[in-house]
């Protein structure tokens, strides 16, 4: 039963990544693109955790945690760049 | 008992997948950026949160090891989501919203984006009367 649920969730996460890619490509403003990248990082975390459940190893949690941290830092850095034209002043 | 545990884990995984899809669908469907900021929070909280709870239960029941790594990711996402939303909103306000026409006044020097460019009237007209210049003259 878990396999079917996992397959369903894989399809959902892949579809949402594709939708985010559409928003990233055609987003009318810069803020839209930053938001799309942030959401892509969150969907990537979901995909990594699902893959960890499917493989029954806890090896992917560190990768998911790193994804969360790097996604947050990159979003903040890009927004700071848009706001000030510089990241570390 | 085994069947019940599998049922709970599967339902949590399905809920997580559905909510990640709903969050990304809202990102495409909603018409305005400040509305679009609202949609992916569903994917962050309910989507990733229920998937992480499912993985915690899975490793607890299937392998007998109770870990709280997943809670770490959940807490980190919950802490950082408002900060990113605030910064994206500020970037949008700075770039695409006129602070003097479309927004109410903040009542302070800074605008809503904190780093708004100043209105042309707020710049001093005579650069010779800047306070730094006067201080330099007296030296």
Backbone of each chain as ProteinMPNN parsed JSONL, in Angstrom:
{"seq_chain_A": "XXXXXXXXXXXXXXXXXXXXXXXXXXXXXXXXXXXXXXXXXXXXXXXXXXXXXXXXXXXXXXXXXXXXXXXXXXXXXXXXXXXXXXXXX", "coords_chain_A": {"N_chain_A": [[0.825, -1.2, 0.0], [1.984, 1.183, 0.758], [3.685, 1.555, -1.362], [2.039, 2.267, -3.526], [0.994, 4.692, -2.59], [3.387, 6.106, -2.44], [4.122, 6.201, -5.148], [2.048, 7.778, -6.169], [2.562, 10.168, -4.773], [5.084, 10.781, -5.762], [4.449, 11.367, -8.428], [2.837, 13.613, -8.01], [4.705, 15.428, -6.844], [6.539, 15.663, -8.924], [4.939, 16.801, -10.937], [4.343, 19.222, -9.712], [6.862, 20.363, -9.606], [7.316, 20.726, -12.346], [5.321, 22.628, -12.886], [6.257, 24.73, -11.346], [8.563, 25.24, -12.763], [7.482, 26.277, -15.091], [6.448, 28.691, -14.109], [8.819, 29.819, -13.339], [10.04, 30.24, -15.809], [8.256, 31.915, -17.269], [7.494, 33.871, -15.544], [6.186, 37.045, -14.788], [7.444, 39.052, -13.241], [10.498, 39.807, -11.321], [10.255, 38.991, -8.684], [8.395, 36.961, -8.87], [9.901, 34.94, -10.067], [11.829, 34.449, -8.112], [10.193, 33.492, -6.08], [9.259, 31.183, -7.335], [11.627, 29.678, -7.45], [12.11, 29.291, -4.735], [9.868, 27.746, -4.016], [10.429, 25.552, -5.591], [12.682, 24.52, -4.291], [11.471, 23.657, -1.928], [9.721, 21.684, -2.89], [11.641, 19.978, -3.863], [12.765, 19.098, -1.447], [10.598, 17.629, -0.452], [10.511, 15.618, -2.41], [12.991, 14.369, -2.027], [12.71, 13.329, 0.586], [10.611, 11.566, 0.185], [11.844, 9.776, -1.566], [13.73, 8.755, 0.174], [12.038, 7.346, 1.927], [11.094, 5.441, 0.134], [13.437, 3.996, -0.491], [14.052, 3.104, 1.976], [16.168, 4.077, 3.551], [17.895, 6.233, 5.827], [19.552, 8.05, 4.752], [19.086, 10.223, 3.198], [18.207, 12.376, 4.612], [20.017, 14.243, 5.504], [20.716, 15.405, 3.106], [18.253, 16.543, 2.484], [17.985, 18.401, 4.547], [20.152, 20.056, 3.981], [19.265, 21.04, 1.537], [17.08, 22.55, 2.414], [18.386, 24.543, 3.93], [20.156, 25.749, 2.039], [18.344, 26.573, 0.103], [16.882, 28.508, 1.533], [18.91, 30.398, 2.146], [19.737, 31.166, -0.43], [17.413, 32.315, -1.452], [17.088, 34.52, 0.278], [19.45, 35.894, -0.288], [19.118, 36.55, -2.989], [16.846, 38.189, -2.873], [17.84, 40.27, -1.3], [19.767, 41.231, -3.016], [18.142, 42.22, -5.077], [16.855, 44.201, -3.649], [18.887, 45.966, -2.75], [21.002, 45.993, -4.546], [23.325, 44.851, -3.798], [24.865, 42.308, -1.82], [26.357, 41.636, 0.553], [26.976, 44.219, 2.551]], "CA_chain_A": [[0.0, 0.0, 0.0], [2.862, 2.359, 0.804], [4.278, 1.764, -2.689], [1.096, 3.027, -4.356], [0.974, 6.079, -2.088], [4.657, 6.738, -2.818], [4.087, 6.519, -6.573], [1.152, 8.925, -6.323], [3.219, 11.39, -4.284], [6.155, 11.107, -6.718], [3.831, 12.03, -9.581], [2.409, 14.955, -7.579], [5.861, 16.307, -6.654], [7.108, 15.95, -10.241], [4.063, 17.753, -11.613], [4.46, 20.568, -9.133], [8.15, 20.909, -10.047], [7.133, 21.217, -13.719], [4.527, 23.866, -12.834], [7.15, 25.78, -10.862], [9.478, 25.581, -13.859], [6.738, 27.169, -15.984], [6.397, 30.015, -13.482], [10.188, 30.357, -13.362], [10.382, 30.683, -17.158], [7.387, 32.957, -17.82], [7.052, 34.785, -14.497], [6.319, 38.408, -15.319], [8.336, 39.907, -12.446], [11.627, 39.12, -10.693], [9.794, 38.375, -7.443], [7.761, 35.694, -9.249], [10.934, 33.926, -10.317], [12.421, 34.075, -6.823], [9.191, 32.664, -5.395], [9.239, 29.875, -7.988], [12.824, 28.926, -7.034], [11.908, 28.911, -3.341], [8.929, 26.631, -4.005], [11.116, 24.378, -6.168], [13.52, 23.931, -3.246], [10.6, 22.944, -0.975], [9.272, 20.458, -3.545], [12.794, 19.079, -3.897], [12.859, 18.469, -0.124], [9.554, 16.599, -0.392], [10.903, 14.513, -3.291], [14.105, 13.656, -1.389], [12.213, 12.56, 1.732], [9.842, 10.447, -0.368], [12.803, 8.797, -2.086], [14.29, 8.083, 1.345], [11.071, 6.346, 2.397], [11.041, 4.353, -0.842], [14.646, 3.187, -0.391], [14.158, 2.682, 3.381], [17.406, 4.519, 4.197], [17.796, 7.592, 6.382], [20.732, 8.754, 4.254], [18.707, 11.397, 2.416], [17.744, 13.489, 5.445], [21.04, 15.29, 5.51], [20.569, 16.13, 1.833], [17.038, 17.372, 2.559], [18.277, 19.522, 5.443], [21.015, 20.981, 3.235], [18.405, 21.702, 0.554], [16.299, 23.58, 3.109], [19.245, 25.664, 4.308], [20.68, 26.449, 0.865], [17.218, 27.259, -0.512], [16.579, 29.721, 2.294], [19.983, 31.39, 2.003], [19.759, 31.711, -1.787], [16.272, 33.219, -1.607], [17.37, 35.767, 0.993], [20.512, 36.605, -0.993], [18.594, 37.141, -4.223], [15.967, 39.313, -2.527], [18.699, 41.363, -0.837], [20.389, 41.809, -4.214], [17.141, 43.031, -5.772], [16.513, 45.373, -2.841], [19.978, 46.904, -2.508], [22.057, 45.945, -5.546], [24.515, 44.316, -3.156], [24.404, 41.293, -0.869], [27.012, 41.907, 1.834], [27.376, 45.628, 2.436]], "C_chain_A": [[0.868, 1.262, 0.0], [3.443, 2.634, -0.58], [3.356, 2.595, -3.571], [1.054, 4.483, -3.925], [2.237, 6.816, -2.507], [4.652, 7.117, -4.292], [3.215, 7.738, -6.837], [1.86, 10.222, -5.912], [4.383, 11.783, -5.186], [5.592, 11.863, -7.914], [3.428, 13.457, -9.212], [3.605, 15.891, -7.475], [6.494, 16.647, -7.997], [6.284, 16.962, -11.01], [4.241, 19.146, -11.041], [5.812, 21.184, -9.483], [8.053, 21.454, -11.47], [6.378, 22.542, -13.732], [5.396, 25.017, -12.359], [8.129, 26.217, -11.94], [8.795, 26.513, -14.855], [6.717, 28.576, -15.411], [7.778, 30.662, -13.499], [10.529, 30.901, -14.745], [9.576, 31.896, -17.578], [6.936, 33.959, -16.772], [7.226, 36.217, -14.92], [7.286, 39.281, -14.513], [9.473, 39.079, -11.846], [11.165, 38.364, -9.452], [9.097, 37.047, -7.723], [8.795, 34.593, -9.424], [11.586, 33.481, -9.012], [11.478, 33.164, -6.052], [9.149, 31.265, -5.995], [10.443, 29.047, -7.563], [12.678, 28.435, -5.6], [10.971, 27.713, -3.24], [9.555, 25.371, -4.583], [12.01, 23.718, -5.133], [12.668, 23.126, -2.271], [10.095, 21.644, -1.586], [10.413, 19.463, -3.673], [12.998, 18.379, -2.572], [11.842, 17.34, -0.014], [9.954, 15.374, -1.207], [12.021, 13.678, -2.656], [13.613, 12.79, -0.232], [11.406, 11.363, 1.25], [10.775, 9.358, -0.898], [13.47, 8.028, -0.942], [13.348, 7.044, 1.914], [11.059, 5.156, 1.454], [12.238, 3.429, -0.744], [14.878, 2.648, 1.017], [15.542, 2.966, 3.964], [17.191, 5.924, 4.735], [18.954, 8.458, 5.895], [20.363, 10.1, 3.627], [18.257, 12.57, 3.273], [18.75, 14.613, 5.485], [20.942, 16.116, 4.228], [19.352, 17.041, 1.884], [17.273, 18.595, 3.435], [19.153, 20.56, 4.744], [20.216, 21.742, 2.192], [17.626, 22.829, 1.208], [17.165, 24.794, 3.399], [19.691, 26.455, 3.087], [19.558, 27.19, 0.141], [16.894, 28.552, 0.196], [17.638, 30.791, 2.063], [19.979, 31.992, 0.608], [18.591, 32.656, -2.007], [16.544, 34.567, -0.948], [18.431, 36.572, 0.247], [19.972, 37.265, -2.251], [17.691, 38.325, -3.914], [16.787, 40.508, -2.065], [19.37, 42.041, -2.032], [19.413, 42.687, -4.962], [16.866, 44.307, -4.992], [17.628, 46.406, -2.842], [21.018, 46.954, -3.613], [23.355, 45.39, -5.009], [24.044, 43.333, -2.094], [25.015, 41.52, 0.508], [27.564, 43.317, 1.755], [28.431, 45.957, 3.481]], "O_chain_A": [[0.552, 2.259, -0.649], [3.672, 3.788, -0.944], [3.801, 3.504, -4.272], [1.076, 5.393, -4.754], [2.189, 7.988, -2.879], [5.107, 8.198, -4.665], [3.578, 8.619, -7.617], [1.773, 11.237, -6.603], [4.653, 12.97, -5.367], [6.161, 12.858, -8.363], [3.64, 14.392, -9.984], [3.546, 17.022, -7.957], [6.937, 17.777, -8.205], [6.823, 17.863, -11.652], [4.286, 20.131, -11.778], [5.907, 22.401, -9.642], [8.623, 22.5, -11.782], [6.726, 23.461, -14.473], [5.309, 26.131, -12.875], [8.487, 27.391, -12.036], [9.423, 27.42, -15.4], [6.941, 29.547, -16.133], [7.908, 31.877, -13.65], [11.227, 31.909, -14.856], [10.125, 32.82, -18.179], [6.092, 34.809, -17.056], [8.307, 36.592, -15.373], [7.896, 40.183, -15.086], [9.44, 37.848, -11.848], [11.612, 37.247, -9.19], [9.187, 36.114, -6.925], [8.595, 33.46, -8.986], [11.864, 32.298, -8.818], [11.908, 32.183, -5.444], [9.022, 30.276, -5.272], [10.313, 27.844, -7.336], [13.066, 27.313, -5.276], [11.23, 26.777, -2.484], [9.264, 24.261, -4.137], [12.099, 22.491, -5.089], [13.071, 22.049, -1.832], [10.038, 20.618, -0.908], [10.199, 18.253, -3.604], [13.36, 17.203, -2.542], [12.158, 16.244, 0.448], [9.768, 14.238, -0.77], [12.01, 12.45, -2.732], [14.047, 11.647, -0.084], [11.495, 10.276, 1.822], [10.528, 8.168, -0.704], [13.74, 6.833, -1.052], [13.786, 5.976, 2.341], [11.019, 4.006, 1.892], [12.097, 2.215, -0.892], [15.779, 1.838, 1.237], [16.041, 2.189, 4.779], [16.415, 6.704, 4.185], [19.302, 9.46, 6.519], [21.196, 11.001, 3.531], [17.957, 13.642, 2.747], [18.388, 15.789, 5.498], [21.065, 17.341, 4.245], [19.395, 18.171, 1.397], [16.821, 19.693, 3.113], [18.945, 21.766, 4.88], [20.441, 22.933, 1.974], [17.514, 23.923, 0.655], [16.758, 25.93, 3.157], [19.619, 27.684, 3.081], [19.764, 28.289, -0.373], [16.657, 29.577, -0.444], [17.312, 31.951, 1.813], [20.192, 33.195, 0.456], [18.741, 33.683, -2.668], [16.272, 35.619, -1.525], [18.328, 37.795, 0.156], [20.319, 38.406, -2.554], [17.749, 39.348, -4.596], [16.463, 41.646, -2.406], [19.523, 43.262, -2.062], [19.775, 43.765, -5.435], [16.667, 45.369, -5.581], [17.354, 47.603, -2.927], [21.846, 47.865, -3.628], [24.381, 45.447, -5.686], [22.961, 43.491, -1.53], [24.302, 41.59, 1.509], [28.496, 43.59, 0.998], [28.898, 47.094, 3.55]]}, "seq_chain_B": "XXXXXXXXXXXXXXXXXXXXXXXXXXXXXXXXXXXXXXXXXXXXXXXXXXXXXXXXXXXXXXXXXXXXXXXXXXXXXXXXXXXXXXXXXXXXXXXXXXXXXXXXXXXXXXXXXXXXXXXXXXXXXXXXXXXXXXXXXXX", "coords_chain_B": {"N_chain_B": [[-2.579, -4.407, 13.361], [-0.214, -3.851, 12.051], [-1.283, -3.406, 9.517], [-2.866, -1.17, 10.049], [-0.931, 0.758, 10.723], [0.439, 0.98, 8.275], [-1.644, 1.994, 6.759], [-2.029, 4.529, 7.933], [0.456, 5.743, 7.374], [0.405, 5.715, 4.561], [-1.814, 7.34, 4.02], [-0.914, 9.777, 5.048], [1.253, 10.264, 3.312], [-0.105, 10.536, 0.872], [-1.683, 12.792, 1.4], [0.352, 14.688, 1.727], [1.548, 14.718, -0.873], [-0.659, 15.616, -2.395], [-1.012, 18.175, -1.303], [1.399, 19.474, -1.909], [1.095, 19.578, -4.672], [-1.205, 21.177, -4.864], [-0.295, 23.588, -3.8], [1.627, 24.356, -5.733], [-0.023, 24.553, -7.927], [-1.62, 26.702, -7.228], [0.329, 28.634, -7.386], [0.504, 29.037, -10.122], [-2.105, 29.674, -10.848], [-3.189, 31.876, -9.401], [-3.755, 35.425, -9.707], [-1.968, 37.56, -9.079], [1.143, 38.76, -7.733], [1.306, 39.193, -4.942], [-0.837, 37.725, -4.09], [-0.028, 35.263, -4.981], [2.027, 34.666, -3.27], [0.785, 33.476, -1.172], [0.043, 30.874, -1.844], [2.216, 28.803, -1.989], [2.769, 28.425, 0.704], [1.097, 26.524, 1.668], [2.147, 24.193, 0.567], [4.548, 24.219, 1.959], [3.882, 23.987, 4.725], [1.673, 22.034, 5.298], [2.086, 20.128, 3.241], [4.983, 19.321, 3.036], [5.288, 18.957, 5.762], [3.478, 16.816, 6.482], [4.541, 14.784, 4.936], [7.032, 14.504, 6.133], [6.27, 13.701, 8.72], [5.131, 11.265, 8.036], [7.439, 9.925, 7.163], [8.867, 9.807, 9.54], [7.204, 8.154, 11.105], [7.327, 5.875, 9.512], [10.045, 5.033, 9.675], [10.122, 4.556, 12.364], [8.265, 2.478, 12.79], [8.844, 0.484, 10.873], [11.619, 0.0, 11.048], [12.225, 0.33, 13.672], [13.728, 2.398, 14.72], [13.731, 5.409, 16.351], [13.767, 8.611, 15.206], [14.491, 12.131, 15.233], [15.264, 13.756, 13.191], [13.635, 14.642, 11.124], [11.857, 16.391, 12.289], [13.554, 18.48, 12.717], [13.97, 19.517, 10.108], [11.325, 20.321, 9.622], [10.935, 22.303, 11.616], [12.884, 24.128, 10.817], [11.901, 24.892, 8.268], [9.458, 26.052, 9.029], [10.352, 28.2, 10.494], [11.746, 29.725, 8.589], [10.02, 30.319, 6.487], [8.228, 32.647, 6.824], [10.157, 34.706, 6.724], [11.303, 34.582, 4.142], [8.976, 35.104, 2.671], [8.397, 37.702, 3.478], [10.656, 39.067, 2.498], [10.458, 38.633, -0.279], [8.035, 39.928, -0.806], [8.816, 42.559, -0.15], [10.764, 43.039, -2.124], [9.13, 42.961, -4.364], [7.442, 45.161, -3.836], [9.303, 47.227, -3.94], [10.162, 47.177, -6.609], [7.896, 47.208, -8.334], [5.688, 48.644, -7.397], [4.356, 51.819, -6.989], [5.432, 53.847, -4.455], [4.338, 56.273, -3.702], [1.901, 56.587, -4.861], [0.238, 54.277, -4.796], [0.31, 53.222, -2.249], [-0.459, 53.615, 1.248], [0.922, 56.186, 3.402], [3.791, 55.496, 5.42], [4.284, 56.903, 7.701], [6.808, 57.344, 8.553], [10.301, 58.022, 7.745], [11.23, 55.998, 5.998], [9.929, 53.928, 3.312], [7.507, 51.297, 2.517], [9.093, 49.242, 1.572], [11.407, 49.614, 2.931], [13.882, 50.379, 1.754], [13.191, 52.28, -0.108], [13.495, 54.302, -3.066], [14.033, 57.824, -2.834], [11.519, 60.383, -2.99], [11.597, 62.88, -5.544], [11.241, 65.486, -4.514], [12.155, 65.352, -1.967], [14.869, 65.48, -1.917], [17.6, 67.626, -1.12], [17.618, 70.9, -2.499], [19.641, 72.754, -2.888], [22.828, 71.818, -3.091], [24.96, 72.923, -1.723], [24.124, 73.47, 0.816], [24.148, 71.248, 2.389], [24.516, 69.451, 5.463], [27.031, 68.21, 5.907], [28.682, 69.603, 4.21], [28.634, 72.174, 5.309], [29.85, 71.675, 7.752], [32.371, 71.04, 6.839], [33.191, 73.461, 5.84], [33.529, 75.04, 8.111], [35.798, 74.017, 9.205]], "CA_chain_B": [[-1.764, -3.275, 13.81], [0.684, -3.547, 10.932], [-2.08, -2.819, 8.44], [-3.291, 0.166, 10.471], [0.232, 1.66, 10.605], [0.665, 1.235, 6.842], [-2.718, 2.864, 6.278], [-1.775, 5.907, 8.388], [1.603, 6.274, 6.625], [0.01, 5.971, 3.172], [-2.703, 8.511, 3.968], [-0.081, 10.973, 5.239], [2.026, 10.512, 2.086], [-1.02, 11.034, -0.171], [-2.023, 14.181, 1.746], [1.519, 15.528, 1.427], [1.666, 14.882, -2.321], [-1.748, 16.467, -2.873], [-0.854, 19.581, -0.921], [2.469, 20.094, -2.711], [0.534, 19.881, -5.997], [-2.14, 22.309, -4.74], [0.5, 24.804, -3.618], [2.223, 24.783, -6.994], [-1.111, 24.945, -8.829], [-1.971, 28.069, -6.861], [1.395, 29.52, -7.882], [0.216, 29.36, -11.518], [-3.475, 30.126, -11.103], [-3.564, 33.154, -8.793], [-3.443, 36.444, -10.718], [-1.134, 38.68, -8.657], [2.233, 38.173, -6.937], [1.04, 39.204, -3.5], [-1.717, 36.582, -3.845], [0.731, 34.03, -5.244], [2.849, 34.374, -2.094], [-0.006, 32.707, -0.216], [-0.187, 29.483, -2.235], [3.229, 27.807, -1.638], [2.841, 28.145, 2.14], [0.402, 25.244, 1.889], [3.123, 23.139, 0.275], [5.578, 24.196, 2.999], [3.447, 23.53, 6.044], [0.944, 20.763, 5.319], [2.672, 19.151, 2.32], [6.256, 18.764, 3.513], [5.109, 18.524, 7.151], [2.874, 15.492, 6.598], [5.485, 13.798, 4.381], [8.072, 14.264, 7.14], [5.68, 12.879, 9.79], [5.012, 9.911, 7.491], [8.753, 9.27, 7.146], [9.207, 9.516, 10.94], [6.434, 6.964, 11.494], [7.812, 4.728, 8.731], [11.292, 4.503, 10.232], [9.856, 4.085, 13.725], [7.517, 1.219, 12.797], [9.459, -0.553, 10.045], [12.985, -0.321, 11.45], [12.364, 0.405, 15.117], [14.6, 3.481, 15.169], [12.986, 6.662, 16.464], [14.661, 9.741, 14.952], [13.808, 13.425, 15.145], [15.839, 14.562, 12.103], [12.586, 15.237, 10.3], [11.327, 17.553, 13.007], [14.522, 19.556, 12.501], [13.634, 20.128, 8.82], [10.034, 21.009, 9.758], [11.117, 23.536, 12.395], [13.639, 25.081, 9.988], [11.016, 25.45, 7.239], [8.458, 26.911, 9.66], [11.007, 29.441, 10.914], [12.261, 30.543, 7.496], [8.99, 30.67, 5.495], [7.807, 34.049, 6.897], [11.244, 35.628, 6.356], [11.388, 34.633, 2.679], [7.781, 35.765, 2.143], [8.549, 39.136, 3.726], [11.665, 39.643, 1.602], [9.943, 38.645, -1.654], [7.066, 41.011, -0.871], [9.529, 43.827, -0.168], [11.377, 43.204, -3.445], [8.056, 43.307, -5.304], [7.006, 46.536, -3.572], [10.328, 48.164, -4.395], [10.316, 47.199, -8.06], [6.711, 47.302, -9.186], [4.59, 49.417, -6.824], [4.761, 53.197, -6.739], [5.155, 54.05, -3.032], [3.652, 57.532, -3.421], [0.574, 56.594, -5.465], [-0.625, 53.126, -4.53], [0.386, 52.747, -0.872], [-0.582, 54.659, 2.26], [2.207, 56.603, 3.948], [4.132, 54.712, 6.615], [4.433, 57.762, 8.866], [8.222, 57.496, 8.876], [11.109, 58.366, 6.585], [11.327, 54.889, 5.058], [8.687, 53.418, 2.764], [7.159, 49.932, 2.903], [10.178, 48.333, 1.225], [12.523, 50.058, 3.767], [14.947, 51.006, 0.99], [12.586, 52.962, -1.248], [14.15, 55.507, -3.558], [13.339, 58.991, -2.308], [10.771, 61.237, -3.896], [12.51, 63.961, -5.973], [11.128, 66.698, -3.709], [12.792, 65.191, -0.667], [16.294, 65.756, -1.998], [17.886, 69.049, -0.932], [17.788, 71.518, -3.812], [20.948, 73.392, -2.957], [23.78, 70.895, -2.472], [25.897, 73.631, -0.866], [23.619, 73.631, 2.165], [24.149, 69.974, 3.109], [25.193, 69.626, 6.752], [28.442, 67.827, 5.845], [29.414, 70.679, 3.547], [28.81, 73.272, 6.262], [30.849, 71.264, 8.75], [33.691, 71.092, 6.228], [33.572, 74.852, 5.683], [33.961, 75.622, 9.383], [37.083, 73.466, 9.664]], "C_chain_B": [[-0.828, -2.825, 12.688], [-0.065, -2.856, 9.801], [-2.492, -1.395, 8.777], [-2.147, 1.172, 10.319], [0.5, 1.996, 9.148], [-0.386, 2.176, 6.285], [-2.442, 4.315, 6.66], [-0.639, 6.526, 7.58], [1.19, 6.613, 5.197], [-0.872, 7.192, 3.064], [-1.897, 9.792, 4.131], [0.71, 11.3, 3.979], [1.13, 11.082, 0.998], [-1.408, 12.475, 0.115], [-0.867, 15.119, 1.405], [1.671, 15.776, -0.057], [0.604, 15.81, -2.866], [-1.494, 17.92, -2.527], [0.324, 20.233, -1.622], [1.939, 20.469, -4.093], [-0.38, 21.097, -5.926], [-1.37, 23.62, -4.59], [1.089, 25.285, -4.925], [1.16, 25.191, -7.998], [-1.553, 26.369, -8.527], [-0.943, 29.069, -7.347], [1.139, 29.925, -9.334], [-1.123, 30.082, -11.644], [-3.752, 31.528, -10.576], [-3.027, 34.309, -9.631], [-2.352, 37.442, -10.349], [-0.065, 38.143, -7.728], [1.899, 38.122, -5.459], [-0.01, 38.171, -3.123], [-0.952, 35.274, -4.008], [1.622, 33.677, -4.074], [2.127, 33.44, -1.126], [-0.006, 31.216, -0.538], [0.916, 28.518, -1.772], [3.381, 27.575, -0.136], [2.102, 26.869, 2.494], [1.357, 24.08, 1.652], [4.158, 23.052, 1.39], [5.066, 23.55, 4.272], [2.808, 22.157, 5.977], [1.639, 19.719, 4.45], [3.923, 18.509, 2.872], [6.116, 18.26, 4.953], [4.53, 17.131, 7.249], [3.779, 14.428, 5.988], [6.57, 13.478, 5.415], [7.53, 13.45, 8.313], [5.541, 11.434, 9.323], [6.354, 9.197, 7.52], [9.212, 8.927, 8.563], [8.508, 8.25, 11.417], [6.965, 5.721, 10.794], [9.075, 4.144, 9.36], [11.105, 4.012, 11.656], [9.245, 2.687, 13.701], [8.255, 0.132, 12.039], [10.828, -0.97, 10.58], [13.223, -0.186, 12.949], [13.3, 1.493, 15.617], [13.793, 4.771, 15.175], [13.943, 7.827, 16.295], [13.84, 11.023, 14.903], [14.502, 14.341, 14.139], [14.761, 15.344, 11.377], [12.0, 16.463, 10.968], [12.245, 18.751, 12.827], [14.207, 20.29, 11.191], [12.337, 20.915, 8.943], [10.197, 22.327, 10.497], [11.847, 24.578, 11.559], [12.735, 25.72, 8.944], [10.001, 26.401, 7.851], [9.08, 28.241, 10.066], [11.336, 30.33, 9.726], [11.179, 30.981, 6.514], [8.525, 32.124, 5.622], [8.883, 35.026, 6.455], [11.339, 35.735, 4.843], [10.179, 35.351, 2.098], [7.887, 37.276, 2.316], [9.53, 39.755, 2.738], [11.173, 39.69, 0.165], [8.912, 39.759, -1.816], [7.736, 42.369, -0.933], [10.159, 44.085, -1.537], [10.316, 43.593, -4.467], [7.609, 44.745, -5.102], [8.01, 47.536, -4.103], [10.322, 48.312, -5.906], [9.07, 47.627, -8.801], [5.555, 48.097, -8.599], [5.106, 50.818, -6.537], [4.43, 53.557, -5.289], [4.362, 55.318, -2.755], [2.239, 57.554, -3.985], [-0.31, 55.491, -4.902], [-0.637, 52.705, -3.071], [0.131, 53.895, 0.099], [0.787, 54.996, 2.837], [2.501, 55.838, 5.231], [4.192, 55.571, 7.867], [5.867, 57.93, 9.297], [8.982, 57.86, 7.612], [11.08, 57.26, 5.533], [9.952, 54.497, 4.552], [8.462, 51.978, 3.187], [8.277, 48.962, 2.59], [11.461, 48.668, 1.968], [13.563, 50.834, 2.977], [14.394, 51.727, -0.241], [13.47, 54.09, -1.755], [13.34, 56.721, -3.115], [12.561, 59.69, -3.393], [11.676, 62.407, -4.293], [12.435, 65.203, -5.103], [11.882, 66.579, -2.382], [14.289, 65.442, -0.721], [16.53, 67.249, -1.777], [18.208, 69.697, -2.272], [19.163, 72.15, -3.963], [21.979, 72.491, -2.29], [24.778, 71.598, -1.564], [25.438, 73.72, 0.573], [23.512, 72.304, 2.917], [24.922, 70.134, 4.416], [26.661, 69.23, 6.715], [29.28, 68.95, 5.245], [29.683, 71.833, 4.523], [29.863, 72.936, 7.303], [32.251, 71.371, 8.161], [34.175, 72.549, 6.117], [34.128, 75.445, 6.988], [35.342, 75.14, 9.803], [38.25, 74.366, 9.323]], "O_chain_B": [[-0.665, -1.637, 12.409], [0.406, -1.885, 9.209], [-2.475, -0.516, 7.917], [-2.354, 2.292, 9.851], [0.758, 3.152, 8.811], [-0.092, 3.039, 5.458], [-2.593, 5.222, 5.841], [-0.731, 7.675, 7.148], [1.566, 7.66, 4.67], [-0.721, 7.995, 2.143], [-2.153, 10.781, 3.444], [0.832, 12.467, 3.607], [1.529, 11.997, 0.279], [-1.462, 13.298, -0.799], [-1.076, 16.206, 0.865], [1.898, 16.912, -0.475], [0.89, 16.683, -3.686], [-1.728, 18.806, -3.348], [0.274, 21.428, -1.91], [2.274, 21.525, -4.63], [-0.347, 21.953, -6.811], [-1.741, 24.637, -5.176], [1.064, 26.481, -5.214], [1.394, 26.068, -8.829], [-1.828, 27.15, -9.437], [-1.277, 30.206, -7.682], [1.509, 31.025, -9.742], [-1.261, 30.999, -12.455], [-4.466, 32.297, -11.218], [-1.949, 34.191, -10.213], [-1.843, 38.124, -11.239], [-0.309, 37.179, -7.003], [2.174, 37.125, -4.791], [-0.082, 37.769, -1.961], [-1.184, 34.306, -3.284], [1.952, 32.506, -3.889], [2.757, 32.71, -0.361], [-0.048, 30.384, 0.367], [0.583, 27.48, -1.2], [4.053, 26.626, 0.269], [2.42, 26.207, 3.481], [1.385, 23.114, 2.414], [4.604, 21.96, 1.741], [5.719, 22.674, 4.839], [3.344, 21.204, 6.542], [1.775, 18.564, 4.854], [3.947, 17.309, 3.147], [6.739, 17.267, 5.33], [5.034, 16.32, 8.026], [3.794, 13.29, 6.459], [6.977, 12.325, 5.558], [8.24, 12.6, 8.851], [5.79, 10.497, 10.081], [6.425, 8.015, 7.855], [9.858, 7.902, 8.783], [9.119, 7.386, 12.045], [7.047, 4.648, 11.391], [9.181, 2.933, 9.557], [11.848, 3.143, 12.114], [9.638, 1.816, 14.476], [8.303, -1.014, 12.487], [11.164, -2.155, 10.569], [14.291, -0.542, 13.445], [13.637, 1.523, 16.801], [13.243, 5.18, 14.153], [14.831, 8.028, 17.124], [12.653, 11.006, 14.574], [14.356, 15.561, 14.211], [14.922, 16.521, 11.055], [11.684, 17.453, 10.308], [11.789, 19.894, 12.787], [14.179, 21.521, 11.154], [12.237, 22.034, 8.442], [9.666, 23.352, 10.069], [11.495, 25.757, 11.574], [12.778, 26.934, 8.742], [9.706, 27.446, 7.27], [8.43, 29.284, 9.997], [11.224, 31.552, 9.82], [11.397, 31.934, 5.766], [8.43, 32.799, 4.597], [8.572, 36.066, 5.874], [11.445, 36.837, 4.304], [10.313, 36.12, 1.145], [7.519, 38.04, 1.424], [9.278, 40.833, 2.201], [11.43, 40.662, -0.545], [8.903, 40.455, -2.831], [7.293, 43.245, -1.676], [10.102, 45.201, -2.053], [10.553, 44.439, -5.329], [7.416, 45.477, -6.073], [7.633, 48.572, -4.651], [10.458, 49.417, -6.432], [9.165, 48.339, -9.8], [4.518, 48.218, -9.251], [6.158, 50.989, -5.921], [3.255, 53.573, -4.924], [3.766, 55.443, -1.685], [1.452, 58.434, -3.638], [-1.471, 55.73, -4.569], [-1.493, 51.916, -2.67], [0.473, 55.039, -0.201], [1.709, 54.183, 2.769], [1.604, 55.561, 6.027], [4.156, 55.045, 8.98], [6.135, 58.588, 10.302], [8.393, 57.992, 6.539], [10.928, 57.525, 4.341], [8.943, 54.688, 5.23], [9.127, 51.48, 4.095], [8.41, 47.947, 3.273], [12.505, 48.082, 1.681], [14.08, 51.84, 3.462], [15.046, 51.778, -1.284], [14.127, 54.765, -0.963], [12.113, 56.661, -3.031], [12.9, 59.603, -4.574], [12.451, 62.883, -3.464], [13.431, 65.91, -4.95], [12.206, 67.586, -1.752], [14.922, 65.601, 0.323], [15.716, 68.062, -2.216], [18.956, 69.147, -3.08], [19.774, 72.088, -5.03], [22.015, 72.397, -1.063], [25.39, 70.95, -0.715], [26.237, 74.007, 1.464], [22.863, 72.234, 3.961], [25.894, 70.887, 4.463], [27.473, 69.838, 7.413], [30.399, 69.225, 5.677], [30.78, 72.391, 4.568], [30.666, 73.785, 7.691], [33.201, 71.736, 8.854], [35.359, 72.846, 6.269], [35.067, 76.241, 6.973], [35.99, 75.758, 10.647], [39.393, 74.042, 9.642]]}, "name": "protein", "num_of_chains": 2, "seq": "XXXXXXXXXXXXXXXXXXXXXXXXXXXXXXXXXXXXXXXXXXXXXXXXXXXXXXXXXXXXXXXXXXXXXXXXXXXXXXXXXXXXXXXXXXXXXXXXXXXXXXXXXXXXXXXXXXXXXXXXXXXXXXXXXXXXXXXXXXXXXXXXXXXXXXXXXXXXXXXXXXXXXXXXXXXXXXXXXXXXXXXXXXXXXXXXXXXXXXXXXXXXXXXXXXXXXXXXXXXXXXXXXXXX"}
